[in-house]
Amino acid sequence: MAEALTGKQRRHLRALGHHLDAVLQIGHEGVTDAVVKQADAQLDTHELIKVKVSENAPQDRTETADALAARCSAHVAQVLGRTALLYRRRKEKPEIVLPKPK
């Protein structure tokens, strides 16, 4: 995975992700291979996705978001309530342009 996101980049992604709806739900089985496969496909399509973590997930919401991001080579831009915002730059024709780090 690439270097960590800066605060400015996280704020930019949070602003872009504000209006998004969750495209994935993590339930009582946690981060399974099927969830990772679906998240990978969504990240390839959208670059920035929201993921809902249900109350009966085996790990807490932050651990779950970190685990999914690690398996998808993505960044966690935010965890707010039970919703995580994940970002992964598309290899071909990326649409999201992050602010440059200083």
C-alpha positions, 0 to 999 in steps of 0.5 A: 500500500502507498504511504499514509494519507495526509490530513488535507487528503483525508479532509478532501476525501471526506468531502467527496464521500459525504453524499455517497451511500454505503455500497457494502455491509459487513455483518456477523461473519466479519471481513470474509473473502466474499466481502473483500472481493466485493470491496475490491470490485467497488474500489476498482469502479468508484475509488471511494466507497462507504462501508457499513459495519453492523453492530454484530460484526466480530471486531469493532468498527475501526478494527473492521475498517482497518482489516478490510482496507489492509486486505484491499490495499486501500486507505481508511479515510474516515470511520464515522459511526458505523460507516467507514470511508475507503479509498484506493486510487484506480490504476487506469484513469483515476478520477479523484485527484488528491491535494499534494502533500507538502 
